[in-house]
């Protein structure tokens, strides 16, 4: 095989409607992880007690 060091190619940032994926830096073992950032797509409403009959 080849004696070249195993390196992962730099991956561009992935963007979709509610999700962003970024590549992390490799650690000491060479593992490359990914960050996933979720944008909230649900809205929170303040709770209101119902009217009493």
SETIRO-847001 format. One record per atom (N, C-alpha, C): residue number from 1; residue in three letters; atom name; x, y, z. Coordinates in pm, whole numbers, plus 32768, in hexadecimal, padded with zeros to 4 digits. Each point is the difference from the previous one (the first is absolute). Example, Ala and Ser with C-alpha at 12.3 -4.5 7.8 and 13.67 -1.06 7.14 Angstrom:
residues 2
<atom><k>1</k><r>ala</r><a>N</a><px>8527</px><py>7DC7</py><pz>830C</pz></atom>
<atom><k>1</k><r>ala</r><a>CA</a><px>7FA7</px><py>8077</py><pz>8000</pz></atom>
<atom><k>1</k><r>ala</r><a>C</a><px>805A</px><py>8078</py><pz>8000</pz></atom>
<atom><k>2</k><r>ser</r><a>N</a><px>7FDD</px><py>8069</py><pz>7FB8</pz></atom>
<atom><k>2</k><r>ser</r><a>CA</a><px>8052</px><py>8077</py><pz>8006</pz></atom>
<atom><k>2</k><r>ser</r><a>C</a><px>7FB3</px><py>806D</py><pz>8049</pz></atom>
end
This chain:
residues 53
<atom><k>1</k><r>unk</r><a>N</a><px>8053</px><py>7F8A</py><pz>8000</pz></atom>
<atom><k>1</k><r>unk</r><a>CA</a><px>7FAD</px><py>8076</py><pz>8000</pz></atom>
<atom><k>1</k><r>unk</r><a>C</a><px>8057</px><py>807D</py><pz>8000</pz></atom>
<atom><k>2</k><r>unk</r><a>N</a><px>7FCB</px><py>806A</py><pz>802F</pz></atom>
<atom><k>2</k><r>unk</r><a>CA</a><px>8045</px><py>8080</py><pz>7FFE</pz></atom>
<atom><k>2</k><r>unk</r><a>C</a><px>8031</px><py>8023</py><pz>808D</pz></atom>
<atom><k>3</k><r>unk</r><a>N</a><px>8071</px><py>8046</py><pz>8008</pz></atom>
<atom><k>3</k><r>unk</r><a>CA</a><px>8035</px><py>802A</py><pz>8081</pz></atom>
<atom><k>3</k><r>unk</r><a>C</a><px>7FD0</px><py>808B</py><pz>8027</pz></atom>
<atom><k>4</k><r>unk</r><a>N</a><px>7FA2</px><py>8037</py><pz>7FB7</pz></atom>
<atom><k>4</k><r>unk</r><a>CA</a><px>7FCD</px><py>8086</py><pz>801F</pz></atom>
<atom><k>4</k><r>unk</r><a>C</a><px>7FAB</px><py>7FFA</py><pz>807F</pz></atom>
<atom><k>5</k><r>unk</r><a>N</a><px>8008</px><py>8067</py><pz>8055</pz></atom>
<atom><k>5</k><r>unk</r><a>CA</a><px>7FAF</px><py>8001</py><pz>807A</pz></atom>
<atom><k>5</k><r>unk</r><a>C</a><px>7F6B</px><py>800A</py><pz>7FDD</pz></atom>
<atom><k>6</k><r>unk</r><a>N</a><px>7FB0</px><py>7FBB</py><pz>8050</pz></atom>
<atom><k>6</k><r>unk</r><a>CA</a><px>7F70</px><py>8002</py><pz>7FE7</pz></atom>
<atom><k>6</k><r>unk</r><a>C</a><px>7FC6</px><py>8082</py><pz>8037</pz></atom>
<atom><k>7</k><r>unk</r><a>N</a><px>7FCA</px><py>8050</py><pz>7FA9</pz></atom>
<atom><k>7</k><r>unk</r><a>CA</a><px>7FC0</px><py>807D</py><pz>802A</pz></atom>
<atom><k>7</k><r>unk</r><a>C</a><px>7F7A</px><py>800B</py><pz>7FBB</pz></atom>
<atom><k>8</k><r>unk</r><a>N</a><px>7FA2</px><py>803D</py><pz>8045</pz></atom>
<atom><k>8</k><r>unk</r><a>CA</a><px>7F7C</px><py>8016</py><pz>7FC6</pz></atom>
<atom><k>8</k><r>unk</r><a>C</a><px>8002</px><py>8083</py><pz>7FB2</pz></atom>
<atom><k>9</k><r>unk</r><a>N</a><px>7FC0</px><py>8004</py><pz>7F8E</pz></atom>
<atom><k>9</k><r>unk</r><a>CA</a><px>7FF9</px><py>807F</py><pz>7FB7</pz></atom>
<atom><k>9</k><r>unk</r><a>C</a><px>7FA7</px><py>8062</py><pz>804C</pz></atom>
<atom><k>10</k><r>unk</r><a>N</a><px>801B</px><py>807F</py><pz>7FF0</pz></atom>
<atom><k>10</k><r>unk</r><a>CA</a><px>7FB0</px><py>8068</py><pz>8041</pz></atom>
<atom><k>10</k><r>unk</r><a>C</a><px>7F78</px><py>8002</py><pz>7FBD</pz></atom>
<atom><k>11</k><r>unk</r><a>N</a><px>7F96</px><py>7FF1</py><pz>804F</pz></atom>
<atom><k>11</k><r>unk</r><a>CA</a><px>7F78</px><py>7FFA</py><pz>7FCD</pz></atom>
<atom><k>11</k><r>unk</r><a>C</a><px>7FBF</px><py>8089</py><pz>8013</pz></atom>
<atom><k>12</k><r>unk</r><a>N</a><px>7FBD</px><py>8034</py><pz>7F9B</pz></atom>
<atom><k>12</k><r>unk</r><a>CA</a><px>7FBE</px><py>8082</py><pz>8012</pz></atom>
<atom><k>12</k><r>unk</r><a>C</a><px>7F8D</px><py>7FF6</py><pz>8063</pz></atom>
<atom><k>13</k><r>unk</r><a>N</a><px>7FDB</px><py>8072</py><pz>8038</pz></atom>
<atom><k>13</k><r>unk</r><a>CA</a><px>7F92</px><py>8005</py><pz>8060</pz></atom>
<atom><k>13</k><r>unk</r><a>C</a><px>7F7D</px><py>7FDB</py><pz>7FBB</pz></atom>
<atom><k>14</k><r>unk</r><a>N</a><px>7FB7</px><py>7FA4</py><pz>803E</pz></atom>
<atom><k>14</k><r>unk</r><a>CA</a><px>7F80</px><py>7FD5</py><pz>7FC6</pz></atom>
<atom><k>14</k><r>unk</r><a>C</a><px>7F8E</px><py>8051</py><pz>803B</pz></atom>
<atom><k>15</k><r>unk</r><a>N</a><px>7FAA</px><py>8034</py><pz>7FAC</pz></atom>
<atom><k>15</k><r>unk</r><a>CA</a><px>7F90</px><py>8051</py><pz>802E</pz></atom>
<atom><k>15</k><r>unk</r><a>C</a><px>7F7F</px><py>7FCC</py><pz>7FC6</pz></atom>
<atom><k>16</k><r>unk</r><a>N</a><px>7F9C</px><py>7FF4</py><pz>8055</pz></atom>
<atom><k>16</k><r>unk</r><a>CA</a><px>7F7A</px><py>7FE1</py><pz>7FD3</pz></atom>
<atom><k>16</k><r>unk</r><a>C</a><px>7FA3</px><py>8060</py><pz>804A</pz></atom>
<atom><k>17</k><r>unk</r><a>N</a><px>7F80</px><py>7FE8</py><pz>7FF7</pz></atom>
<atom><k>17</k><r>unk</r><a>CA</a><px>7FA0</px><py>8060</py><pz>8038</pz></atom>
<atom><k>17</k><r>unk</r><a>C</a><px>800F</px><py>8014</py><pz>8096</pz></atom>
<atom><k>18</k><r>unk</r><a>N</a><px>8010</px><py>7F94</py><pz>804B</pz></atom>
<atom><k>18</k><r>unk</r><a>CA</a><px>800A</px><py>800A</py><pz>8092</pz></atom>
<atom><k>18</k><r>unk</r><a>C</a><px>8081</px><py>7FC7</py><pz>803A</pz></atom>
<atom><k>19</k><r>unk</r><a>N</a><px>805E</px><py>7FD6</py><pz>7FAE</pz></atom>
<atom><k>19</k><r>unk</r><a>CA</a><px>8077</px><py>7FBB</py><pz>8030</pz></atom>
<atom><k>19</k><r>unk</r><a>C</a><px>807E</px><py>8035</py><pz>7FBD</pz></atom>
<atom><k>20</k><r>unk</r><a>N</a><px>8069</px><py>8012</py><pz>8050</pz></atom>
<atom><k>20</k><r>unk</r><a>CA</a><px>8083</px><py>8025</py><pz>7FCD</pz></atom>
<atom><k>20</k><r>unk</r><a>C</a><px>8063</px><py>7F97</py><pz>8032</pz></atom>
<atom><k>21</k><r>unk</r><a>N</a><px>8052</px><py>7FCA</py><pz>7FA7</pz></atom>
<atom><k>21</k><r>unk</r><a>CA</a><px>8064</px><py>7F9C</py><pz>8023</pz></atom>
<atom><k>21</k><r>unk</r><a>C</a><px>808A</px><py>8039</py><pz>7FE1</pz></atom>
<atom><k>22</k><r>unk</r><a>N</a><px>8059</px><py>7FF9</py><pz>8065</pz></atom>
<atom><k>22</k><r>unk</r><a>CA</a><px>8089</px><py>802F</py><pz>7FEE</pz></atom>
<atom><k>22</k><r>unk</r><a>C</a><px>8061</px><py>7F91</py><pz>8025</pz></atom>
<atom><k>23</k><r>unk</r><a>N</a><px>806E</px><py>7FFA</py><pz>7FB9</pz></atom>
<atom><k>23</k><r>unk</r><a>CA</a><px>8067</px><py>7F9C</py><pz>801C</pz></atom>
<atom><k>23</k><r>unk</r><a>C</a><px>805B</px><py>8034</py><pz>806F</pz></atom>
<atom><k>24</k><r>unk</r><a>N</a><px>801D</px><py>7FA8</py><pz>8062</pz></atom>
<atom><k>24</k><r>unk</r><a>CA</a><px>805B</px><py>8024</py><pz>806D</pz></atom>
<atom><k>24</k><r>unk</r><a>C</a><px>8090</px><py>7FE6</py><pz>7FD6</pz></atom>
<atom><k>25</k><r>unk</r><a>N</a><px>805D</px><py>8030</py><pz>804F</pz></atom>
<atom><k>25</k><r>unk</r><a>CA</a><px>808E</px><py>7FE5</py><pz>7FE9</pz></atom>
<atom><k>25</k><r>unk</r><a>C</a><px>801E</px><py>7F70</py><pz>802D</pz></atom>
<atom><k>26</k><r>unk</r><a>N</a><px>805E</px><py>7FBC</py><pz>7FBF</pz></atom>
<atom><k>26</k><r>unk</r><a>CA</a><px>8022</px><py>7F77</py><pz>802B</pz></atom>
<atom><k>26</k><r>unk</r><a>C</a><px>8042</px><py>8000</py><pz>808A</pz></atom>
<atom><k>27</k><r>unk</r><a>N</a><px>7FE3</px><py>7F98</py><pz>8050</pz></atom>
<atom><k>27</k><r>unk</r><a>CA</a><px>803E</px><py>7FF6</py><pz>8084</pz></atom>
<atom><k>27</k><r>unk</r><a>C</a><px>8087</px><py>7FB8</py><pz>7FF3</pz></atom>
<atom><k>28</k><r>unk</r><a>N</a><px>803D</px><py>7FDD</py><pz>8072</pz></atom>
<atom><k>28</k><r>unk</r><a>CA</a><px>8086</px><py>7FC4</py><pz>7FFC</pz></atom>
<atom><k>28</k><r>unk</r><a>C</a><px>8002</px><py>7F76</py><pz>7FBC</pz></atom>
<atom><k>29</k><r>unk</r><a>N</a><px>7F8E</px><py>7FBB</py><pz>7FFD</pz></atom>
<atom><k>29</k><r>unk</r><a>CA</a><px>7FF9</px><py>7F7E</py><pz>7FBC</pz></atom>
<atom><k>29</k><r>unk</r><a>C</a><px>7FDB</px><py>800D</py><pz>7F6D</pz></atom>
<atom><k>30</k><r>unk</r><a>N</a><px>7FDF</px><py>807A</py><pz>7FD4</pz></atom>
<atom><k>30</k><r>unk</r><a>CA</a><px>7FDD</px><py>8015</py><pz>7F75</pz></atom>
<atom><k>30</k><r>unk</r><a>C</a><px>7F6B</px><py>7FFC</py><pz>7FE5</pz></atom>
<atom><k>31</k><r>unk</r><a>N</a><px>7FAF</px><py>7FEF</py><pz>806B</pz></atom>
<atom><k>31</k><r>unk</r><a>CA</a><px>7F6F</px><py>7FFB</py><pz>7FEE</pz></atom>
<atom><k>31</k><r>unk</r><a>C</a><px>7FCA</px><py>808B</py><pz>7FE0</pz></atom>
<atom><k>32</k><r>unk</r><a>N</a><px>7FAF</px><py>8009</py><pz>7F99</pz></atom>
<atom><k>32</k><r>unk</r><a>CA</a><px>7FC4</px><py>807F</py><pz>7FD9</pz></atom>
<atom><k>32</k><r>unk</r><a>C</a><px>7F6A</px><py>7FF5</py><pz>801C</pz></atom>
<atom><k>33</k><r>unk</r><a>N</a><px>7FCE</px><py>8056</py><pz>8057</pz></atom>
<atom><k>33</k><r>unk</r><a>CA</a><px>7F72</px><py>7FFF</py><pz>8020</pz></atom>
<atom><k>33</k><r>unk</r><a>C</a><px>7FB8</px><py>8073</py><pz>7FBC</pz></atom>
<atom><k>34</k><r>unk</r><a>N</a><px>7F80</px><py>8009</py><pz>8019</pz></atom>
<atom><k>34</k><r>unk</r><a>CA</a><px>7FAE</px><py>8067</py><pz>7FC3</pz></atom>
<atom><k>34</k><r>unk</r><a>C</a><px>7FA7</px><py>8040</py><pz>8069</pz></atom>
<atom><k>35</k><r>unk</r><a>N</a><px>7FEF</px><py>8083</py><pz>7FF9</pz></atom>
<atom><k>35</k><r>unk</r><a>CA</a><px>7FA2</px><py>8049</py><pz>8055</pz></atom>
<atom><k>35</k><r>unk</r><a>C</a><px>7F7D</px><py>800D</py><pz>7FB4</pz></atom>
<atom><k>36</k><r>unk</r><a>N</a><px>7F92</px><py>7FE7</py><pz>8044</pz></atom>
<atom><k>36</k><r>unk</r><a>CA</a><px>7F7D</px><py>8016</py><pz>7FC4</pz></atom>
<atom><k>36</k><r>unk</r><a>C</a><px>7FB9</px><py>8069</py><pz>8054</pz></atom>
<atom><k>37</k><r>unk</r><a>N</a><px>7FD2</px><py>8068</py><pz>7FC0</pz></atom>
<atom><k>37</k><r>unk</r><a>CA</a><px>7FBD</px><py>806F</py><pz>8043</pz></atom>
<atom><k>37</k><r>unk</r><a>C</a><px>7F71</px><py>8007</py><pz>7FCC</pz></atom>
<atom><k>38</k><r>unk</r><a>N</a><px>7FA1</px><py>7FEA</py><pz>8059</pz></atom>
<atom><k>38</k><r>unk</r><a>CA</a><px>7F72</px><py>8002</py><pz>7FDC</pz></atom>
<atom><k>38</k><r>unk</r><a>C</a><px>7FC7</px><py>808A</py><pz>801A</pz></atom>
<atom><k>39</k><r>unk</r><a>N</a><px>7FB7</px><py>8032</py><pz>7FA0</pz></atom>
<atom><k>39</k><r>unk</r><a>CA</a><px>7FB6</px><py>807C</py><pz>8013</pz></atom>
<atom><k>39</k><r>unk</r><a>C</a><px>7F72</px><py>7FD7</py><pz>8026</pz></atom>
<atom><k>40</k><r>unk</r><a>N</a><px>7FCC</px><py>803E</py><pz>8068</pz></atom>
<atom><k>40</k><r>unk</r><a>CA</a><px>7F7D</px><py>7FD8</py><pz>8031</pz></atom>
<atom><k>40</k><r>unk</r><a>C</a><px>7F94</px><py>801F</py><pz>7F97</pz></atom>
<atom><k>41</k><r>unk</r><a>N</a><px>7FA9</px><py>7F9F</py><pz>7FE9</pz></atom>
<atom><k>41</k><r>unk</r><a>CA</a><px>7F94</px><py>8016</py><pz>7FA1</pz></atom>
<atom><k>41</k><r>unk</r><a>C</a><px>7F78</px><py>7FF8</py><pz>8045</pz></atom>
<atom><k>42</k><r>unk</r><a>N</a><px>7FFF</px><py>7FF0</py><pz>8084</pz></atom>
<atom><k>42</k><r>unk</r><a>CA</a><px>7F85</px><py>8002</py><pz>804B</pz></atom>
<atom><k>42</k><r>unk</r><a>C</a><px>7FFA</px><py>8081</py><pz>8050</pz></atom>
<atom><k>43</k><r>unk</r><a>N</a><px>7F88</px><py>8035</py><pz>800D</pz></atom>
<atom><k>43</k><r>unk</r><a>CA</a><px>7FEF</px><py>807B</py><pz>804D</pz></atom>
<atom><k>43</k><r>unk</r><a>C</a><px>7FC0</px><py>7FDE</py><pz>8086</pz></atom>
<atom><k>44</k><r>unk</r><a>N</a><px>8031</px><py>8040</py><pz>806A</pz></atom>
<atom><k>44</k><r>unk</r><a>CA</a><px>7FC8</px><py>7FE9</py><pz>8084</pz></atom>
<atom><k>44</k><r>unk</r><a>C</a><px>7F9D</px><py>806E</py><pz>8021</pz></atom>
<atom><k>45</k><r>unk</r><a>N</a><px>7F8F</px><py>7FD8</py><pz>8032</pz></atom>
<atom><k>45</k><r>unk</r><a>CA</a><px>7F99</px><py>805F</py><pz>802B</pz></atom>
<atom><k>45</k><r>unk</r><a>C</a><px>7FFD</px><py>7FFE</py><pz>8098</pz></atom>
<atom><k>46</k><r>unk</r><a>N</a><px>7FE8</px><py>8073</py><pz>803A</pz></atom>
<atom><k>46</k><r>unk</r><a>CA</a><px>7FF0</px><py>8006</py><pz>8091</pz></atom>
<atom><k>46</k><r>unk</r><a>C</a><px>7F7D</px><py>7FBB</py><pz>8026</pz></atom>
<atom><k>47</k><r>unk</r><a>N</a><px>8004</px><py>7FB3</py><pz>806C</pz></atom>
<atom><k>47</k><r>unk</r><a>CA</a><px>7F89</px><py>7FB7</py><pz>802A</pz></atom>
<atom><k>47</k><r>unk</r><a>C</a><px>7F9C</px><py>8060</py><pz>803E</pz></atom>
<atom><k>48</k><r>unk</r><a>N</a><px>7F83</px><py>7FF3</py><pz>7FD6</pz></atom>
<atom><k>48</k><r>unk</r><a>CA</a><px>7F95</px><py>8050</py><pz>8039</pz></atom>
<atom><k>48</k><r>unk</r><a>C</a><px>7F99</px><py>7FA0</py><pz>803A</pz></atom>
<atom><k>49</k><r>unk</r><a>N</a><px>7FD7</px><py>8017</py><pz>807D</pz></atom>
<atom><k>49</k><r>unk</r><a>CA</a><px>7F9D</px><py>7FA8</py><pz>803D</pz></atom>
<atom><k>49</k><r>unk</r><a>C</a><px>7F7B</px><py>8011</py><pz>7FBA</pz></atom>
<atom><k>50</k><r>unk</r><a>N</a><px>7FB6</px><py>7F94</py><pz>7FED</pz></atom>
<atom><k>50</k><r>unk</r><a>CA</a><px>7F80</px><py>800A</py><pz>7FBA</pz></atom>
<atom><k>50</k><r>unk</r><a>C</a><px>7F99</px><py>804A</py><pz>8055</pz></atom>
<atom><k>51</k><r>unk</r><a>N</a><px>7F9D</px><py>8038</py><pz>7FBD</pz></atom>
<atom><k>51</k><r>unk</r><a>CA</a><px>7F95</px><py>8045</py><pz>8048</pz></atom>
<atom><k>51</k><r>unk</r><a>C</a><px>7FAE</px><py>7F9C</py><pz>804E</pz></atom>
<atom><k>52</k><r>unk</r><a>N</a><px>7FD1</px><py>8027</py><pz>8074</pz></atom>
<atom><k>52</k><r>unk</r><a>CA</a><px>7FAB</px><py>7FA8</py><pz>804F</pz></atom>
<atom><k>52</k><r>unk</r><a>C</a><px>7F6F</px><py>8010</py><pz>7FD1</pz></atom>
<atom><k>53</k><r>unk</r><a>N</a><px>7FB5</px><py>7F94</py><pz>7FF9</pz></atom>
<atom><k>53</k><r>unk</r><a>CA</a><px>7F74</px><py>800A</py><pz>7FD4</pz></atom>
<atom><k>53</k><r>unk</r><a>C</a><px>7FA6</px><py>8046</py><pz>8066</pz></atom>
end
